[in-house]
Amino acid sequence: MRAITYSQYGEPETLQLTEDAPQPKLGPGSVLIRVERAAVNPVDWKVMAGYLDPMLDIVFPAVPGWDVAGVIEALGPDVPEFEVGDRVASYGRKDVVHGGTYAEYVALPATSVARIPEPVSAEVAAGLPLVGLTALRSVETLGIGDQDTVLIHAASGGVGHIAAQLAVARGAKVIGTASAPHHEPLREIGVTPVEYGDGLVDRVRSVAPDGVTAVADFVGGVWEQTRQVLSVGGRHVSIADPQVEQHGGRWVWVRPDGRRLETLLSAVAEGALQVRLDRTFPLAQAAEALQISQRGEARGKLLIDPTA
């Protein structure tokens, strides 16, 4: 099969298009997915650079990518919940980095796989898993409800934009940090936007004079501002700063979960959740997509099309 591979840790330009990569083996409880779209996430190039080496083993040559949407090509033993031909999506992180989603095929545990409702495109379905499940886990960990005033750091980012919608849907008042060009899109989903950077604490206090009851940090390096606006007894989580646990918060690391992903996909199908897309790259241009992600230039999800 065709796949993007790398044989040592490095930058995106070291990626290679491999025309004869071995097709994944299909074990018990797993499904083989013919990939229609894979999504680019910052963690893809961080894994490739070796940043997660203390946490995850790797077998070279490795295929990057954890997010996928496609069609089930084959079933391993004992997978009664799916059929060949089902449209599915998955957050396909595994314990060992090796067979990722930047390829024509990927094999994943059935427990991490969700059916895609018919109105949802492969592009949207591929763009949802990691950011959606991370956002959902963060909101659930915080226990957001209609009595909360929530501050979301980086509310216009991939995870933040989903988390903001989930918090608004739970009845919370949501304040989101973002640069000025992203303020209007946040207002459109019910978020009060504030400019990040110097003066953030005063700007948040002008909206929430008594402070906020919960904070979700999706950018890192903002503990001092969080401390100053969090009310007594407030809750806070971070996906970017493990030091948050030293201050009574929770460091959130998303888990693959097909059932939860199916719930999110249903919300998209019902029009209750939006996924912003940027552009799609053919498989051979995966390095360019990762470089755009590294530079922070994406204005939505970047996608990879292995069929192109």
Backbone bond lengths (Angstrom), bond angles and torsions (degrees), N, CA, C in turn:
res aa  C-N    CA-C-N  psi(-1)  N-CA   C-N-CA  omega(-1)  CA-C   N-CA-C  phi
1 M - - - 1.471 - - 1.522 109.45 -
2 R 1.338 116.32 160.88 1.464 121.76 173.89 1.529 109.32 -84.13
3 A 1.331 115.25 136.45 1.461 120.00 -179.44 1.526 109.30 -155.43
4 I 1.306 115.84 155.06 1.454 122.16 170.32 1.520 107.62 -90.21
5 T 1.322 116.82 130.35 1.461 120.42 -176.94 1.521 111.13 -133.82
6 Y 1.341 114.14 160.00 1.472 120.58 169.83 1.525 108.06 -142.72
7 S 1.329 115.46 143.54 1.464 121.33 -172.05 1.511 113.57 -108.13
8 Q 1.329 116.86 -0.82 1.460 121.67 173.56 1.525 107.44 -160.42
9 Y 1.325 115.72 161.95 1.452 118.93 177.87 1.527 110.11 -62.17
10 G 1.320 116.33 143.66 1.457 119.46 -179.95 1.512 112.33 174.83
11 E 1.317 115.32 -165.36 1.453 123.00 -178.53 1.536 110.28 -90.73
12 P 1.342 117.68 166.90 1.467 120.51 -176.50 1.524 114.86 -56.43
13 E 1.343 116.97 -30.14 1.465 118.17 -177.27 1.525 112.83 -66.47
14 T 1.339 117.98 -11.73 1.467 120.01 178.09 1.533 112.11 -86.13
15 L 1.326 117.68 -4.15 1.466 120.73 178.42 1.524 110.77 -64.05
16 Q 1.328 115.26 147.26 1.458 121.05 179.21 1.524 109.95 -127.28
17 L 1.327 116.02 144.59 1.449 120.69 170.94 1.525 107.39 -87.73
18 T 1.327 116.31 114.07 1.462 122.23 -179.05 1.524 108.50 -102.68
19 E 1.315 116.54 121.37 1.468 121.16 -175.41 1.528 113.24 -83.37
20 D 1.340 117.38 -19.81 1.463 120.23 -174.09 1.526 111.78 -127.54
21 A 1.326 117.12 39.41 1.461 120.36 175.51 1.521 109.59 -64.75
22 P 1.334 118.27 144.86 1.469 119.94 -179.40 1.532 111.36 -67.76
23 Q 1.315 116.47 138.12 1.466 119.88 176.78 1.527 108.70 -69.08
24 P 1.329 117.96 140.38 1.471 120.01 -176.81 1.519 112.73 -59.72
25 K 1.325 115.85 144.02 1.456 121.10 172.43 1.523 109.15 -75.52
26 L 1.321 115.38 151.41 1.460 120.92 -173.79 1.525 109.43 -115.68
27 G 1.337 116.08 105.76 1.453 120.81 -177.56 1.516 113.26 -92.57
28 P 1.331 117.27 177.17 1.464 121.43 177.84 1.531 111.50 -58.05
29 G 1.319 115.84 139.34 1.454 120.45 177.61 1.509 114.44 73.62
30 S 1.339 118.11 15.31 1.456 121.80 -176.94 1.522 111.17 -121.54
31 V 1.326 115.10 162.55 1.456 120.98 176.48 1.525 108.87 -127.68
32 L 1.316 115.84 148.03 1.459 121.58 174.26 1.526 107.38 -99.57
33 I 1.330 116.40 121.82 1.463 121.96 -176.91 1.525 109.58 -107.16
34 R 1.325 116.02 126.91 1.462 120.93 168.85 1.521 107.16 -81.11
35 V 1.312 115.99 114.26 1.466 121.61 -169.14 1.526 110.78 -76.14
36 E 1.324 116.04 124.55 1.463 121.56 171.94 1.532 110.48 -95.79
37 R 1.321 116.01 -40.00 1.456 121.22 176.05 1.524 109.53 -146.70
38 A 1.326 115.37 139.39 1.461 122.08 166.62 1.525 106.88 -114.13
39 A 1.314 117.47 153.87 1.458 120.67 179.61 1.522 110.31 -112.66
40 V 1.320 114.68 147.21 1.467 121.79 177.72 1.525 108.66 -91.04
41 N 1.318 116.21 131.45 1.454 122.68 172.91 1.522 108.91 -128.18
42 P 1.347 118.02 150.36 1.469 119.25 178.92 1.524 113.63 -53.79
43 V 1.340 116.87 -30.28 1.456 118.59 179.97 1.523 111.44 -64.00
44 D 1.333 118.08 -23.44 1.468 120.25 -179.56 1.527 110.91 -61.86
45 W 1.354 116.31 -49.60 1.463 117.30 179.74 1.523 112.61 -76.56
46 K 1.330 117.25 -21.88 1.466 119.35 175.14 1.527 110.72 -70.84
47 V 1.328 116.36 -41.16 1.469 119.82 174.81 1.521 109.83 -61.96
48 M 1.320 116.47 -44.49 1.458 121.44 -177.80 1.531 111.78 -63.19
49 A 1.339 116.78 -32.27 1.462 121.28 179.53 1.523 112.97 -80.56
50 G 1.346 117.38 -7.53 1.459 120.77 178.90 1.509 114.68 92.74
51 Y 1.332 118.17 6.38 1.461 120.40 -176.95 1.527 112.58 -63.96
52 L 1.329 117.17 -26.97 1.461 120.34 -178.39 1.522 112.74 -101.37
53 D 1.327 116.31 12.58 1.466 120.28 -178.79 1.535 112.75 -57.17
54 P 1.349 119.63 -35.40 1.472 118.25 177.64 1.535 113.46 -65.46
55 M 1.343 117.27 -16.77 1.461 120.63 -174.38 1.523 113.44 -108.09
56 L 1.344 116.67 -33.35 1.459 120.48 -171.88 1.527 110.62 -126.69
57 D 1.334 115.89 131.43 1.462 120.50 172.57 1.530 108.80 -73.15
58 I 1.324 116.02 155.36 1.459 120.91 179.20 1.519 109.78 -135.86
59 V 1.317 115.94 143.54 1.467 122.50 174.72 1.519 107.31 -119.42
60 F 1.337 116.34 116.18 1.466 121.26 178.96 1.529 110.12 -88.73
61 P 1.334 118.07 150.07 1.467 126.57 -6.05 1.524 111.15 -71.67
62 A 1.321 115.29 142.32 1.454 121.09 -176.35 1.523 110.49 -110.36
63 V 1.321 115.26 151.58 1.460 122.86 173.99 1.524 107.54 -106.95
64 P 1.335 119.67 123.91 1.466 120.45 -179.37 1.523 112.08 -75.45
65 G 1.333 115.55 168.98 1.452 121.72 171.93 1.505 114.46 106.02
66 W 1.350 116.11 134.55 1.461 121.96 178.16 1.528 112.80 -121.17
67 D 1.318 118.55 -22.10 1.465 121.19 -178.46 1.530 110.97 -96.62
68 V 1.336 116.16 140.31 1.466 119.16 -176.65 1.514 110.75 -154.11
69 A 1.332 115.08 148.95 1.462 123.18 165.38 1.514 107.15 -135.54
70 G 1.323 116.05 140.27 1.456 119.06 -179.20 1.512 111.36 -177.28
71 V 1.314 115.45 -153.65 1.467 122.80 -175.35 1.522 108.79 -126.65
72 I 1.325 117.20 136.57 1.468 120.39 178.36 1.526 110.07 -67.79
73 E 1.315 114.83 121.44 1.467 122.54 -179.01 1.523 111.64 -92.61
74 A 1.341 116.01 -35.81 1.465 120.22 -178.22 1.519 108.91 -157.34
75 L 1.348 114.84 157.72 1.461 121.71 -179.62 1.516 110.02 -116.40
76 G 1.326 117.03 138.48 1.444 120.91 169.82 1.522 110.09 -77.78
77 P 1.333 117.55 175.95 1.460 120.39 177.87 1.530 111.72 -59.20
78 D 1.334 115.58 141.41 1.460 123.21 172.71 1.526 112.74 62.23
79 V 1.329 115.77 57.90 1.467 121.57 173.63 1.537 107.69 -129.21
80 P 1.343 117.29 70.71 1.462 119.43 -174.96 1.522 114.11 -73.42
81 E 1.336 117.33 -15.58 1.459 119.40 -173.48 1.529 114.28 -82.03
82 F 1.332 117.91 -9.27 1.463 121.04 -179.60 1.519 110.65 -128.73
83 E 1.334 114.67 162.69 1.454 121.84 174.95 1.521 109.48 -130.33
84 V 1.315 117.05 153.67 1.459 120.91 172.98 1.526 108.37 -58.57
85 G 1.328 116.09 133.90 1.456 121.31 -178.52 1.508 114.34 99.51
86 D 1.327 118.09 -12.18 1.467 120.17 177.41 1.525 110.48 -63.86
87 R 1.336 116.42 136.73 1.470 121.72 171.87 1.531 107.94 -81.33
88 V 1.333 116.13 126.02 1.462 119.67 -173.42 1.524 110.87 -139.87
89 A 1.326 114.08 162.00 1.467 122.15 173.85 1.516 108.10 -137.58
90 S 1.337 116.02 161.74 1.454 119.11 -178.31 1.521 111.59 -161.41
91 Y 1.327 114.51 147.03 1.463 121.80 160.61 1.512 104.54 -92.74
92 G 1.319 116.53 103.30 1.456 121.59 -166.38 1.512 115.47 -100.08
93 R 1.322 117.99 36.91 1.465 118.73 175.75 1.519 110.11 -66.02
94 K 1.340 115.12 136.73 1.456 121.72 178.00 1.526 109.23 -119.73
95 D 1.323 115.89 167.43 1.467 120.01 -179.44 1.521 111.90 -69.93
96 V 1.325 116.74 -25.24 1.466 121.91 178.31 1.523 108.47 -121.51
97 V 1.322 117.34 129.66 1.463 121.58 178.64 1.524 108.59 -78.31
98 H 1.319 115.88 119.59 1.470 119.52 177.59 1.529 110.51 -161.62
99 G 1.333 116.47 -69.95 1.461 120.51 -175.63 1.510 111.70 -99.54
100 G 1.339 117.30 93.12 1.450 121.95 -178.11 1.515 113.17 -94.85
101 T 1.322 115.03 -164.12 1.471 121.23 -169.47 1.523 113.92 -98.97
102 Y 1.325 119.76 -4.86 1.464 121.11 176.49 1.523 108.73 -81.08
103 A 1.306 115.30 64.87 1.462 120.79 -172.92 1.520 108.81 -160.98
104 E 1.335 115.23 169.77 1.465 119.04 178.37 1.523 112.05 -72.87
105 Y 1.332 116.95 -26.90 1.462 121.26 -179.75 1.525 109.66 -140.29
106 V 1.339 115.23 149.78 1.454 120.92 172.34 1.527 108.08 -145.15
107 A 1.333 116.50 140.23 1.465 121.88 176.64 1.519 108.60 -104.02
108 L 1.347 116.44 131.24 1.466 121.47 -176.01 1.521 110.42 -139.10
109 P 1.333 116.91 153.33 1.467 119.84 174.22 1.530 110.38 -62.23
110 A 1.318 116.61 138.57 1.458 120.45 -179.01 1.524 111.75 -60.49
111 T 1.333 117.99 -27.27 1.461 121.22 -178.85 1.525 113.04 -67.15
112 S 1.328 117.21 -18.52 1.466 120.24 179.95 1.530 112.19 -97.25
113 V 1.329 117.02 1.99 1.459 122.10 -170.94 1.525 110.38 -106.54
114 A 1.351 115.93 141.81 1.462 122.38 179.80 1.522 110.12 -129.13
115 R 1.321 116.35 144.20 1.470 120.18 173.51 1.526 109.75 -70.72
116 I 1.324 115.03 145.53 1.458 121.34 176.70 1.524 108.24 -96.44
117 P 1.337 119.01 121.25 1.467 120.36 175.75 1.527 110.56 -61.39
118 E 1.291 117.36 147.59 1.455 122.47 -171.57 1.532 114.70 -55.13
119 P 1.329 120.98 -39.01 1.468 117.87 -178.58 1.533 114.63 -70.11
120 V 1.326 118.12 -13.02 1.467 121.95 -173.38 1.523 109.83 -90.58
121 S 1.323 116.43 128.08 1.465 121.28 -178.98 1.520 110.93 -75.97
122 A 1.330 115.43 162.05 1.462 120.46 175.71 1.520 110.70 -62.21
123 E 1.333 117.38 -35.31 1.464 120.92 -179.59 1.530 110.91 -62.60
124 V 1.322 115.94 -49.72 1.469 120.19 -179.29 1.525 110.34 -65.77
125 A 1.341 116.63 -42.83 1.464 120.23 -179.07 1.518 111.82 -62.57
126 A 1.329 117.73 -38.56 1.465 120.74 179.15 1.520 111.41 -69.58
127 G 1.327 116.54 -31.68 1.464 120.01 -177.66 1.503 114.95 -78.66
128 L 1.325 117.86 -9.94 1.466 121.24 -172.66 1.521 116.52 -91.17
129 P 1.347 121.57 -37.48 1.471 119.86 -162.83 1.526 116.42 -54.81
130 L 1.324 119.31 -60.87 1.464 119.48 -174.88 1.521 111.32 -65.08
131 V 1.334 117.45 -49.36 1.467 119.05 -177.03 1.521 110.56 -67.54
132 G 1.336 116.89 -39.32 1.451 119.55 -178.38 1.516 112.81 -67.21
133 L 1.327 116.56 -47.00 1.454 119.79 -179.78 1.524 111.59 -67.66
134 T 1.342 117.70 -35.05 1.464 120.49 176.26 1.518 110.32 -64.52
135 A 1.322 116.06 -45.31 1.463 120.17 179.41 1.524 111.11 -62.52
136 L 1.333 116.16 -44.87 1.460 119.97 -178.92 1.522 110.71 -63.05
137 R 1.307 117.38 -44.33 1.475 120.30 179.19 1.522 111.00 -62.67
138 S 1.324 117.50 -38.44 1.465 120.90 179.67 1.525 110.79 -65.71
139 V 1.325 116.53 -46.48 1.467 121.04 -179.14 1.528 110.60 -65.26
140 E 1.326 116.99 -40.98 1.466 119.89 178.47 1.522 111.62 -67.68
141 T 1.331 117.43 -39.37 1.463 120.99 178.47 1.524 110.74 -61.95
142 L 1.323 116.44 -39.17 1.468 121.11 178.37 1.522 111.99 -74.01
143 G 1.318 118.22 -18.74 1.453 121.06 -177.95 1.512 112.59 65.17
144 I 1.324 116.56 43.03 1.461 121.42 -175.01 1.526 111.10 -63.62
145 G 1.343 115.23 135.18 1.455 121.20 176.68 1.513 110.79 -142.58
146 D 1.341 116.16 -173.21 1.465 120.45 -172.99 1.520 113.67 -76.05
147 Q 1.328 117.89 -2.90 1.462 120.77 176.42 1.531 111.93 -97.00
148 D 1.318 116.72 0.13 1.457 120.70 -172.55 1.528 113.05 -94.27
149 T 1.325 114.33 147.51 1.453 122.96 163.38 1.522 106.42 -113.14
150 V 1.313 116.22 118.41 1.465 121.91 -169.78 1.525 110.32 -113.57
151 L 1.324 116.17 135.12 1.460 121.67 170.43 1.517 108.23 -104.94
152 I 1.329 115.88 125.97 1.465 121.20 176.40 1.518 108.50 -113.20
153 H 1.323 115.77 114.32 1.463 120.75 174.06 1.526 108.59 -76.59
154 A 1.338 117.26 128.78 1.472 123.85 -177.56 1.529 110.82 67.94
155 A 1.325 115.53 52.15 1.463 120.84 -176.24 1.516 113.33 -71.00
156 S 1.320 118.15 -16.35 1.467 119.37 179.22 1.523 112.37 -94.58
157 G 1.335 117.54 -2.12 1.458 120.98 177.80 1.520 111.58 -76.62
158 G 1.325 115.97 178.05 1.462 120.56 -175.42 1.516 112.92 -58.52
159 V 1.334 117.45 -51.53 1.465 120.95 179.44 1.518 110.46 -72.86
160 G 1.332 116.90 -43.99 1.455 121.12 -176.19 1.510 113.47 -60.40
161 H 1.329 116.62 -39.57 1.464 120.62 -178.50 1.524 110.87 -65.11
162 I 1.332 117.53 -37.82 1.465 121.01 177.20 1.524 110.26 -72.00
163 A 1.341 116.97 -45.15 1.464 120.59 -179.35 1.523 111.04 -60.52
164 A 1.327 116.90 -38.66 1.463 120.45 178.82 1.521 110.86 -61.12
165 Q 1.328 116.38 -43.71 1.466 119.63 179.37 1.529 111.32 -64.94
166 L 1.330 117.16 -40.55 1.460 120.48 179.83 1.527 110.98 -65.92
167 A 1.335 116.90 -39.44 1.466 120.45 179.66 1.524 111.06 -68.27
168 V 1.328 116.90 -41.35 1.465 120.60 177.17 1.529 110.07 -61.95
169 A 1.320 116.52 -41.15 1.463 120.56 179.95 1.515 112.05 -63.23
170 R 1.329 117.15 -25.33 1.461 121.34 177.84 1.527 112.14 -86.36
171 G 1.327 116.93 2.60 1.454 120.76 176.06 1.503 115.54 91.38
172 A 1.335 117.85 5.12 1.459 120.42 -178.48 1.524 111.52 -77.25
173 K 1.330 115.91 153.84 1.458 121.79 167.18 1.523 106.86 -83.94
174 V 1.318 117.62 124.55 1.464 121.48 -172.02 1.516 110.66 -118.49
175 I 1.329 115.29 128.11 1.458 123.87 173.99 1.525 106.66 -111.64
176 G 1.313 117.71 132.37 1.459 119.98 -176.43 1.511 112.75 -130.39
177 T 1.319 117.12 132.71 1.464 120.30 176.11 1.525 109.64 -83.04
178 A 1.329 114.61 140.04 1.465 121.20 179.45 1.519 107.99 -170.06
179 S 1.327 116.55 160.28 1.456 120.65 172.82 1.526 109.08 -73.98
180 A 1.325 116.00 159.51 1.462 121.74 -172.24 1.528 114.37 -53.11
181 P 1.349 120.34 -41.65 1.467 118.81 -178.76 1.529 114.30 -61.62
182 H 1.336 116.91 -17.09 1.465 120.13 -177.83 1.527 112.57 -99.68
183 H 1.327 117.44 2.73 1.466 119.25 -175.62 1.520 112.79 -67.81
184 E 1.337 117.03 -44.07 1.459 118.77 -176.58 1.533 111.99 -64.68
185 P 1.347 119.21 -43.53 1.471 118.24 175.92 1.528 113.08 -58.65
186 L 1.338 117.49 -32.48 1.461 119.58 177.31 1.525 110.82 -70.34
187 R 1.315 116.67 -40.89 1.472 118.97 177.06 1.523 110.77 -59.47
188 E 1.323 116.21 -36.00 1.461 120.12 -177.72 1.531 112.82 -64.61
189 I 1.331 117.72 -22.96 1.468 120.35 177.85 1.525 111.51 -103.73
190 G 1.330 117.22 12.06 1.459 120.98 173.61 1.503 115.98 91.57
191 V 1.329 117.82 17.78 1.463 123.10 -178.08 1.524 109.96 -103.31
192 T 1.344 116.44 141.08 1.461 121.41 172.08 1.530 108.20 -88.63
193 P 1.330 118.42 110.87 1.468 119.59 -175.61 1.531 112.07 -84.23
194 V 1.325 116.18 146.42 1.463 122.81 172.83 1.528 107.89 -135.58
195 E 1.315 115.63 144.84 1.467 120.95 178.23 1.521 109.26 -69.58
196 Y 1.347 116.43 136.22 1.461 118.82 175.64 1.524 109.58 -81.51
197 G 1.339 117.00 176.20 1.461 120.38 178.56 1.519 112.43 97.70
198 D 1.334 116.33 -164.60 1.459 122.01 -177.54 1.525 110.42 -54.53
199 G 1.325 115.31 135.48 1.459 119.82 -179.96 1.510 114.33 87.91
200 L 1.340 117.82 4.35 1.462 120.59 -177.11 1.523 111.47 -59.83
201 V 1.315 117.10 -43.05 1.462 119.91 -177.09 1.521 110.55 -59.06
202 D 1.317 117.26 -45.17 1.470 120.29 179.26 1.525 111.18 -63.65
203 R 1.328 116.89 -38.72 1.464 119.41 -179.57 1.532 111.41 -67.33
204 V 1.336 116.70 -39.31 1.460 119.33 177.28 1.526 109.87 -66.71
205 R 1.328 117.05 -42.49 1.461 121.04 -179.67 1.527 112.01 -63.65
206 S 1.321 116.75 -29.38 1.463 119.03 178.53 1.528 111.20 -68.80
207 V 1.327 116.08 -26.62 1.467 121.29 178.39 1.529 110.52 -90.75
208 A 1.330 116.49 -36.91 1.465 122.38 -178.11 1.526 108.89 -129.26
209 P 1.349 117.59 81.61 1.474 121.05 -174.45 1.526 113.51 -57.80
210 D 1.325 117.62 -29.47 1.468 120.90 -179.45 1.524 112.92 -91.61
211 G 1.309 116.00 8.08 1.455 120.25 -177.96 1.520 112.01 88.21
212 V 1.313 115.72 -179.38 1.465 121.44 180.00 1.519 109.23 -111.89
213 T 1.321 115.14 152.58 1.463 119.43 -177.47 1.523 113.08 -91.27
214 A 1.332 116.32 -14.68 1.471 119.74 -179.29 1.521 109.28 -152.27
215 V 1.325 115.46 146.45 1.467 121.97 178.43 1.517 109.15 -133.72
216 A 1.329 115.97 132.79 1.462 122.30 172.67 1.523 107.96 -115.99
217 D 1.319 116.56 119.05 1.468 122.60 -177.78 1.520 109.07 -102.63
218 F 1.336 115.44 114.27 1.459 120.69 179.48 1.530 111.95 -114.59
219 V 1.345 116.39 19.47 1.462 118.99 -178.39 1.525 112.91 -131.97
220 G 1.341 118.46 -33.32 1.462 122.41 -178.52 1.513 112.21 89.06
221 G 1.327 115.90 157.05 1.458 121.28 177.03 1.516 114.56 73.85
222 V 1.329 117.85 22.36 1.470 120.35 -175.01 1.525 111.62 -124.27
223 W 1.334 117.45 19.12 1.458 118.85 -177.34 1.523 111.83 -60.01
224 E 1.315 119.07 -40.46 1.461 120.69 -176.78 1.524 111.12 -61.40
225 Q 1.344 116.71 -43.88 1.464 119.67 177.55 1.528 110.65 -66.10
226 T 1.334 116.58 -40.39 1.466 120.02 177.51 1.519 110.81 -58.35
227 R 1.318 116.62 -45.97 1.470 121.45 -178.69 1.523 111.41 -58.22
228 Q 1.318 116.40 -39.09 1.461 120.15 -174.44 1.526 114.03 -76.63
229 V 1.330 117.60 -20.91 1.466 119.31 -178.29 1.521 113.15 -108.40
230 L 1.331 117.94 -10.50 1.461 120.98 -176.99 1.523 109.97 -78.90
231 S 1.324 116.52 126.82 1.462 120.92 -179.55 1.528 110.12 -71.78
232 V 1.335 116.80 163.92 1.464 121.92 178.60 1.527 109.00 -59.10
233 G 1.316 115.71 129.57 1.454 120.09 -178.52 1.518 114.31 81.91
234 G 1.339 117.02 4.16 1.457 120.72 -179.55 1.513 112.43 -69.06
235 R 1.346 116.21 159.37 1.462 122.05 -178.16 1.527 109.12 -111.48
236 H 1.318 116.80 149.74 1.463 119.19 177.82 1.523 110.81 -150.29
237 V 1.342 113.93 145.63 1.457 121.55 177.78 1.519 108.72 -132.74
238 S 1.321 115.65 159.28 1.461 121.20 174.63 1.515 108.99 -143.86
239 I 1.342 115.27 142.83 1.467 119.52 171.91 1.525 110.45 -102.55
240 A 1.347 116.27 -3.43 1.465 120.60 -171.22 1.520 113.53 -120.94
241 D 1.336 118.62 -10.26 1.456 121.25 -173.17 1.525 109.88 -137.15
242 P 1.351 118.43 95.96 1.467 120.23 -179.02 1.522 113.32 -63.29
243 Q 1.349 117.24 -18.33 1.457 120.38 -179.97 1.523 112.23 -66.71
244 V 1.329 115.94 -12.40 1.461 119.54 179.66 1.527 111.15 -58.31
245 E 1.330 117.05 -28.25 1.457 120.11 -178.67 1.522 112.34 -68.56
246 Q 1.324 117.05 -20.92 1.460 120.52 176.59 1.522 111.63 -74.54
247 H 1.324 116.51 -11.13 1.463 121.30 -177.98 1.523 111.74 -116.67
248 G 1.330 117.28 20.86 1.448 121.33 176.09 1.513 114.91 87.71
249 G 1.337 117.47 7.14 1.462 120.75 179.47 1.517 111.82 -97.22
250 R 1.321 116.02 -171.77 1.463 122.06 179.18 1.519 109.76 -125.23
251 W 1.322 114.89 134.08 1.464 121.60 172.68 1.521 106.49 -92.50
252 V 1.326 116.44 118.18 1.458 122.29 -172.95 1.520 109.94 -100.47
253 W 1.320 115.54 130.81 1.469 122.38 175.44 1.520 106.84 -129.30
254 V 1.318 116.37 116.20 1.457 120.62 -170.79 1.524 112.15 -66.81
255 R 1.349 115.17 148.31 1.458 121.85 178.64 1.528 109.92 -112.88
256 P 1.331 118.17 144.93 1.464 119.65 171.39 1.532 109.87 -60.89
257 D 1.319 116.77 135.73 1.464 119.99 -176.77 1.524 108.92 -160.50
258 G 1.326 116.40 99.50 1.455 120.41 -176.37 1.514 113.40 -63.31
259 R 1.313 118.17 -39.55 1.463 120.62 -177.84 1.529 111.13 -66.29
260 R 1.316 117.31 -43.58 1.467 119.80 178.39 1.529 110.63 -65.51
261 L 1.323 116.11 -39.11 1.464 119.43 178.06 1.523 110.52 -63.52
262 E 1.320 117.26 -38.19 1.460 119.96 178.52 1.528 110.90 -62.48
263 T 1.334 117.09 -35.99 1.470 121.20 176.35 1.521 110.66 -63.18
264 L 1.317 116.78 -42.94 1.462 120.76 179.28 1.523 111.19 -66.18
265 L 1.326 116.92 -41.77 1.460 120.33 178.61 1.529 111.09 -63.45
266 S 1.316 116.81 -35.99 1.465 120.34 176.78 1.523 110.55 -64.46
267 A 1.337 116.88 -38.97 1.464 120.46 177.64 1.526 111.01 -63.41
268 V 1.330 116.56 -37.87 1.465 120.52 176.18 1.533 109.85 -64.06
269 A 1.326 116.09 -45.24 1.458 120.55 -178.82 1.525 111.93 -61.23
270 E 1.331 116.20 -32.38 1.464 121.61 -179.17 1.525 112.95 -84.60
271 G 1.338 117.28 -3.01 1.454 120.82 -179.19 1.509 114.16 81.45
272 A 1.345 117.14 11.59 1.456 121.47 -178.11 1.530 112.84 -91.36
273 L 1.329 117.69 -6.21 1.458 122.04 -177.51 1.517 109.09 -145.90
274 Q 1.333 115.67 134.42 1.463 121.08 -179.04 1.523 110.18 -110.64
275 V 1.329 116.02 143.32 1.463 122.92 172.64 1.521 107.52 -120.72
276 R 1.312 117.14 119.99 1.463 120.64 -178.60 1.525 110.23 -85.01
277 L 1.328 115.65 131.97 1.456 121.75 179.34 1.520 109.97 -111.74
278 D 1.327 116.62 147.86 1.458 121.87 175.16 1.522 109.41 -104.45
279 R 1.322 118.08 -79.36 1.474 120.82 -177.67 1.525 110.20 -154.14
280 T 1.339 114.67 167.72 1.461 121.86 -177.83 1.522 109.67 -118.03
281 F 1.337 116.46 137.60 1.457 123.42 -179.42 1.526 109.50 -115.23
282 P 1.331 118.04 143.06 1.465 119.40 170.25 1.525 110.05 -65.25
283 L 1.308 116.25 158.70 1.460 121.28 -174.83 1.525 111.91 -52.99
284 A 1.325 117.41 -41.52 1.464 121.09 -176.38 1.518 113.02 -64.61
285 Q 1.344 118.19 -17.21 1.459 122.10 -178.97 1.528 112.28 -104.25
286 A 1.322 117.18 23.34 1.464 120.85 -179.30 1.528 111.71 -59.98
287 A 1.334 117.34 -36.93 1.470 120.01 179.98 1.517 111.04 -60.60
288 E 1.330 117.11 -40.20 1.460 120.73 178.69 1.528 110.83 -62.74
289 A 1.321 116.70 -41.18 1.461 120.77 178.71 1.525 110.87 -62.19
290 L 1.330 117.18 -42.65 1.460 120.84 179.03 1.518 111.40 -65.92
291 Q 1.324 117.67 -37.34 1.463 121.00 178.09 1.528 111.32 -64.73
292 I 1.321 116.92 -39.47 1.464 120.51 176.61 1.525 109.96 -62.90
293 S 1.328 116.42 -41.24 1.459 120.43 176.58 1.525 111.07 -62.68
294 Q 1.322 117.62 -43.87 1.464 121.69 178.63 1.520 111.70 -57.99
295 R 1.319 116.68 -40.93 1.464 121.02 -177.19 1.528 112.53 -79.20
296 G 1.314 117.26 -3.99 1.454 120.75 179.66 1.508 113.88 70.13
297 E 1.335 117.53 29.44 1.460 121.96 -174.84 1.530 113.69 -97.61
298 A 1.320 117.53 -3.79 1.471 119.58 -178.61 1.520 109.90 -70.95
299 R 1.327 116.32 142.39 1.462 122.33 177.33 1.528 110.15 -115.80
300 G 1.291 114.99 35.79 1.450 123.77 -176.08 1.512 107.60 150.84
301 K 1.306 117.50 -169.93 1.450 120.56 -177.56 1.526 111.18 -73.81
302 L 1.324 115.29 133.43 1.462 123.15 171.46 1.523 107.52 -92.89
303 L 1.333 115.59 134.40 1.456 120.70 -174.34 1.527 111.52 -121.31
304 I 1.326 115.33 154.02 1.468 123.16 176.58 1.524 108.27 -116.63
305 D 1.324 116.62 132.26 1.453 122.61 179.15 1.529 109.56 -111.07
306 P 1.341 118.67 100.22 1.465 120.53 -179.32 1.522 114.09 -69.48
307 T 1.325 117.55 -11.45 1.460 120.29 179.80 1.531 111.36 -86.05
308 A 1.332 117.18 -9.44 1.478 121.03 -176.56 1.511 110.86 -99.29
